[in-house]
Amino acid sequence: MRFRWLFALLLTGTTTVGFASAQDTPRGLDIYFIDVEGGAATLIVTPTGESILIDTGNPGARDAERIHKTATAAGLKAIDHLCITHWHGDHFGGVGRLAQLMEIKNFYDHGIPETLMEDAKFALSVGPYKTASGGKSKALKPGDEIALKQPAKGPALKMLCVCSNGAVLPEKAGAPENPIAKEHKPKAEDKSDNAKSLGFVLSYGDWRFLDLGDLTWNVEYQLVHPSDKLGLVDVFQVNHHGLDSSNNPVLLQTVKPRVAVFNNGARKGGHPSVTTALRRIEDVKAIYQLHRNVTVGAAENTDPEFIANADEKCLGEGIKLSVAPDAKTYALTVGSTGKPKQYETRAK
């Protein structure tokens, strides 16, 4: 009996130690690029389990339910921080349905206008957002940070707003001029809300991610002229779904992403000229697309292994990005059956 009791005690102790070790295993940073058919919905889960959702896709049930499904699979019961980059339906339309599916704790935007030039019914369409937020959303300004819980161990997290409502980060005293900016060729002023998009740099240790919503050509230029206010990045969510009214080459050549991700649709975004501009950047290791652009040929799309949805009528496959707990490497996985492809974080 004594030996049996001792064996049981040892077994229990071993099991407890094993459980504690599993619980103490550090986790990294995950980003889910959710397919909302040419809209935008990017879900970030931090090493502490905190969540940030940038945009909610189109109105109706489909996109909100895809977001909810992804969040649930990631172990989330709520969205801690919701950031709406700008007031176009493919970016904020899903918020009403999503708020019915799960709690949303904090809301951020660039300010809610009374009217919108490109949406005569904006006062009506923004109603679900106002209801969900209880009228308590926070308008971010360039230089603001979203306060994130820091991991007990490992690299620091920082989410910095770099542009909002047409304004960008201010120049730093003594900052050198960006020589690439001289190549800028201005386009006609964009008076739509795209030019007022919220934009963020998310950093995890040395690893850096850039998401500028649907920011357009001339304001992109302001971010890198006269000085570079962004710095080099590892992963870039291609602006405006990859349309050529955005993605100014002086921006792309300044931030020099290692990996670019198009949140495009089958017939929206993924413009060949943007793909070409990215391919010209020596630092680029891979270009990913949520959809194959069915309006152009194979050579004008990225490699098939980097496309989540090959057919226009698709299952809504996404792309997952996972940054290692030490932030020195990261991997991207295409769809539910893809194999992770690993990249090294750019050394400072």
DOVEX-360285 format. One line per 4 residues: number of its first residue (from 1); their letters; for each residue y, x, z negated of C-alpha. Coordinates in Angstrom, 1 decimal. Layout:
REM residues N
NUM) a) Y,X,Z | ...
REM end
This chain:
REM residues 348
1) mrfr) 0.0,0.0,0.0 | 2.4,2.8,-0.9 | 1.8,4.6,2.4 | 2.2,1.3,4.3
5) wlfa) 5.5,0.6,2.5 | 6.7,4.2,3.3 | 5.8,3.8,7.0 | 7.7,0.5,7.2
9) lllt) 10.8,2.1,5.5 | 10.7,5.0,8.0 | 10.3,2.6,10.9 | 13.3,0.5,9.7
13) gttt) 15.4,3.6,9.2 | 14.6,4.9,12.6 | 15.4,1.6,14.3 | 18.7,1.4,12.4
17) vgfa) 19.7,4.9,13.4 | 18.8,4.2,17.0 | 21.0,1.0,17.0 | 23.9,2.9,15.5
21) saqd) 23.7,5.6,18.2 | 23.7,2.9,20.9 | 26.8,1.3,19.3 | 28.6,4.6,19.1
25) tprg) 28.1,5.4,22.7 | 31.6,5.6,24.2 | 32.4,3.4,27.2 | 34.7,4.2,30.0
29) ldiy) 37.2,2.1,32.1 | 36.0,-0.5,34.6 | 38.0,-2.1,37.4 | 36.6,-5.1,39.4
33) fidv) 38.1,-5.8,42.8 | 37.2,-9.5,43.1 | 36.9,-11.1,46.5 | 39.4,-13.9,46.8
37) egga) 39.4,-14.0,50.6 | 42.6,-12.1,51.3 | 44.4,-12.9,48.1 | 44.4,-10.7,45.0
41) atli) 42.5,-10.5,41.7 | 41.9,-7.2,40.1 | 40.2,-7.2,36.7 | 40.5,-4.2,34.4
45) vtpt) 38.3,-3.7,31.3 | 39.4,-0.9,29.0 | 37.2,1.3,26.8 | 38.0,-0.9,23.8
49) gesi) 36.9,-4.0,25.7 | 40.5,-5.2,26.2 | 41.1,-7.0,29.6 | 43.9,-7.0,32.1
53) lidt) 43.9,-9.3,35.1 | 46.3,-8.6,37.9 | 46.7,-11.8,39.9 | 44.5,-14.9,40.1
57) gnpg) 43.8,-15.5,43.8 | 44.4,-18.8,45.6 | 44.8,-22.3,44.3 | 41.7,-24.4,43.7
61) arda) 38.4,-23.7,42.0 | 36.8,-21.0,44.2 | 38.8,-18.0,43.3 | 39.3,-18.9,39.6
65) erih) 35.5,-19.4,39.3 | 34.8,-16.0,40.9 | 37.2,-14.4,38.4 | 35.5,-16.2,35.5
69) ktat) 32.0,-15.2,36.7 | 33.1,-11.6,37.0 | 34.8,-11.6,33.6 | 31.7,-13.3,32.0
73) aagl) 29.4,-10.7,33.5 | 31.7,-8.0,32.1 | 31.2,-9.5,28.6 | 34.7,-11.1,28.3
77) kaid) 35.4,-14.3,26.6 | 39.2,-14.2,27.3 | 41.8,-12.4,29.4 | 44.0,-10.4,27.1
81) hlci) 46.8,-9.7,29.6 | 47.5,-11.6,32.8 | 50.0,-9.9,35.2 | 51.3,-11.9,38.2
85) thwh) 52.8,-9.5,40.7 | 54.8,-12.1,42.6 | 55.1,-15.8,43.4 | 52.9,-16.3,46.5
89) gdhf) 50.0,-18.7,46.2 | 47.3,-16.2,47.0 | 48.4,-14.2,43.9 | 49.1,-16.8,41.3
93) ggvg) 47.5,-20.0,42.6 | 44.2,-19.7,40.6 | 45.9,-19.6,37.2 | 45.6,-23.3,36.4
97) rlaq) 41.9,-23.5,36.9 | 41.3,-20.1,35.3 | 43.1,-21.2,32.2 | 40.7,-24.2,32.0
101) lmei) 37.7,-21.8,32.1 | 38.8,-19.2,29.6 | 41.6,-18.3,27.2 | 44.5,-16.3,28.6
105) knfy) 46.5,-14.6,25.8 | 49.5,-12.9,27.3 | 51.4,-13.5,30.5 | 53.6,-11.1,32.4
109) dhgi) 55.6,-11.5,35.7 | 58.9,-10.3,37.3 | 60.8,-13.5,36.1 | 60.3,-17.0,37.4
113) petl) 63.0,-18.1,39.9 | 64.2,-21.7,40.2 | 63.5,-21.8,43.9 | 61.6,-19.6,46.4
117) meda) 62.9,-19.2,50.0 | 59.3,-19.2,51.5 | 58.0,-22.1,49.3 | 59.9,-25.4,49.4
121) kfal) 57.6,-26.8,46.8 | 57.7,-23.8,44.5 | 58.9,-25.8,41.5 | 55.7,-27.9,41.8
125) svgp) 53.3,-25.0,42.6 | 54.5,-22.9,39.6 | 53.9,-25.8,37.2 | 50.3,-24.8,36.3
129) ykta) 51.5,-21.3,35.4 | 54.2,-22.6,33.2 | 51.7,-24.9,31.5 | 49.1,-22.2,31.0
133) sggk) 51.7,-19.7,29.6 | 53.4,-22.3,27.5 | 56.7,-21.1,28.9 | 56.2,-17.8,27.0
137) skal) 55.6,-15.3,29.8 | 57.3,-11.9,29.6 | 59.4,-10.6,32.5 | 58.7,-6.9,32.9
141) kpgd) 61.2,-4.3,34.0 | 60.5,-0.8,35.5 | 59.7,1.5,32.7 | 58.1,-1.2,30.5
145) eial) 54.5,-0.6,29.2 | 51.8,-3.1,28.5 | 50.7,-2.1,25.0 | 46.9,-1.4,25.1
149) kqpa) 44.5,-0.6,22.3 | 43.7,3.1,22.4 | 40.1,4.3,22.2 | 39.0,5.8,18.9
153) kgpa) 37.8,8.8,20.9 | 38.5,10.0,24.4 | 41.5,10.0,26.7 | 44.7,7.9,26.2
157) lkml) 45.4,4.7,28.1 | 48.8,3.8,29.6 | 49.8,1.0,31.8 | 53.4,1.5,33.1
161) cvcs) 55.4,-0.9,35.2 | 57.0,1.1,38.0 | 58.7,-1.7,40.0 | 59.8,-5.3,39.4
165) ngav) 62.1,-7.8,41.0 | 63.2,-5.3,43.7 | 64.1,-2.6,41.2 | 62.1,0.7,40.7
169) lpek) 61.9,3.4,38.0 | 65.2,5.3,37.6 | 65.7,8.8,38.8 | 65.0,11.5,36.2
173) agap) 67.8,14.0,35.6 | 67.1,17.2,37.6 | 64.1,15.8,39.4 | 63.6,17.6,42.7
177) enpi) 64.0,15.8,46.0 | 60.8,14.6,47.7 | 60.7,16.4,51.1 | 58.3,13.8,52.5
181) akeh) 60.8,11.1,52.1 | 62.9,12.4,55.1 | 60.2,11.0,57.4 | 61.1,7.4,56.3
185) kpka) 61.9,5.0,59.1 | 63.5,1.8,57.6 | 62.5,-1.7,58.6 | 64.5,-4.9,58.4
189) edks) 65.1,-6.1,54.9 | 62.3,-8.2,53.5 | 63.9,-11.1,51.6 | 60.6,-12.6,50.5
193) dnak) 59.1,-12.3,47.1 | 56.8,-9.6,48.3 | 59.6,-7.1,47.9 | 60.0,-8.2,44.3
197) slgf) 56.4,-7.5,43.4 | 55.4,-6.0,40.0 | 53.7,-2.7,40.4 | 51.8,-0.5,37.9
201) vlsy) 50.4,2.9,37.3 | 47.4,2.8,35.0 | 46.4,6.1,33.6 | 43.3,7.1,31.6
205) gdwr) 43.6,10.7,30.7 | 44.2,12.5,34.0 | 42.8,9.7,36.1 | 45.4,7.5,37.7
209) fldl) 45.4,4.1,39.5 | 48.2,2.6,41.5 | 48.6,-1.2,42.2 | 51.9,-2.3,43.7
213) gdlt) 51.0,-5.9,44.6 | 52.5,-6.9,47.9 | 55.4,-4.5,47.7 | 56.9,-3.9,51.1
217) wnve) 58.2,-1.0,53.2 | 61.8,-0.4,52.1 | 61.1,-0.8,48.3 | 58.1,1.5,48.6
221) yqlv) 60.5,4.1,49.9 | 62.7,3.7,46.8 | 59.8,4.7,44.7 | 59.5,8.1,46.3
225) hpsd) 63.2,8.7,47.3 | 65.2,10.7,46.6 | 62.6,12.0,44.1 | 58.9,11.0,43.6
229) klgl) 58.7,8.6,40.7 | 55.0,8.0,40.9 | 53.1,11.3,41.2 | 49.6,11.8,42.7
233) vdvf) 47.0,9.1,42.2 | 43.2,9.0,42.3 | 42.7,5.4,43.4 | 45.2,3.2,45.3
237) qvnh) 44.8,-0.5,45.8 | 46.3,-0.7,49.3 | 49.6,-2.6,49.2 | 49.8,-6.2,50.6
241) hgld) 46.1,-6.4,51.6 | 46.7,-3.5,54.1 | 49.4,-5.2,56.2 | 51.7,-2.9,58.2
245) ssnn) 54.8,-4.5,56.8 | 53.9,-2.5,53.7 | 52.2,0.9,53.2 | 55.1,3.1,54.3
249) pvll) 53.6,6.5,55.3 | 56.1,8.3,53.1 | 54.6,6.5,50.1 | 51.0,7.2,51.2
253) qtvk) 51.7,10.8,51.9 | 53.5,11.2,48.5 | 50.8,9.7,46.2 | 47.9,11.1,48.3
257) prva) 45.1,8.9,46.9 | 41.6,10.2,46.8 | 40.2,6.7,47.2 | 41.8,3.6,48.7
261) vfnn) 40.7,0.0,48.3 | 41.8,-2.8,50.6 | 41.8,-6.3,49.0 | 41.8,-7.8,52.5
265) gark) 40.2,-10.8,54.0 | 38.2,-11.1,57.2 | 41.3,-12.0,59.2 | 44.1,-10.9,56.8
269) gghp) 45.1,-7.3,56.1 | 43.1,-4.2,56.8 | 45.5,-3.4,59.6 | 44.3,-0.5,61.8
273) svtt) 47.6,1.3,61.6 | 47.3,1.4,57.8 | 43.7,2.7,58.0 | 44.9,5.4,60.4
277) alrr) 47.7,6.4,58.1 | 45.3,6.7,55.2 | 42.8,8.7,57.3 | 45.6,11.2,58.1
281) iedv) 45.8,12.1,54.4 | 43.7,15.2,53.7 | 43.1,14.2,50.1 | 41.4,10.9,51.0
285) kaiy) 37.7,11.0,50.4 | 36.8,7.3,51.1 | 38.4,4.0,52.1 | 36.9,0.7,50.8
289) qlhr) 37.4,-2.8,52.1 | 36.5,-6.1,50.5 | 36.0,-7.5,54.0 | 35.3,-6.2,57.4
293) nvtv) 38.3,-7.0,59.6 | 36.6,-9.2,62.2 | 39.6,-9.0,64.5 | 39.1,-5.4,65.4
297) gaae) 36.3,-3.1,66.3 | 34.0,-0.9,64.2 | 36.1,2.2,64.7 | 39.1,0.5,63.2
301) ntdp) 37.3,-0.5,60.1 | 36.0,1.8,57.4 | 32.3,2.9,57.2 | 30.0,-0.1,56.8
305) efia) 28.7,1.3,53.5 | 32.2,0.9,52.1 | 32.6,-2.8,53.1 | 31.7,-5.4,50.5
309) nade) 31.5,-8.4,52.9 | 30.5,-7.8,56.5 | 30.6,-11.4,57.6 | 33.5,-13.9,57.6
313) kclg) 31.3,-16.5,55.9 | 30.3,-14.4,52.9 | 29.0,-14.6,49.3 | 32.2,-13.2,47.8
317) egik) 30.9,-9.7,47.0 | 33.3,-7.5,45.1 | 33.8,-3.7,44.5 | 33.4,-2.2,41.0
321) lsva) 35.1,1.0,39.9 | 33.9,2.8,36.7 | 35.7,5.7,35.2 | 33.5,7.9,32.9
325) pdak) 34.4,8.0,29.2 | 35.9,11.4,29.5 | 37.8,10.3,32.6 | 36.7,13.4,34.6
329) tyal) 34.7,11.4,37.1 | 34.6,7.9,38.5 | 32.3,5.9,40.7 | 32.6,2.9,43.1
333) tvgs) 29.9,0.4,43.8 | 30.0,-2.0,46.7 | 28.6,-5.4,46.1 | 25.8,-6.5,43.8
337) tgkp) 23.2,-4.2,45.5 | 25.2,-1.1,46.3 | 24.6,2.3,44.9 | 27.4,4.0,43.0
341) kqye) 29.2,6.8,44.8 | 30.9,9.3,42.5 | 34.2,11.2,42.8 | 35.9,13.8,40.7
345) trak) 39.2,13.0,39.0 | 42.1,15.1,40.4 | 42.8,18.0,38.1 | 46.4,18.4,36.9
REM end
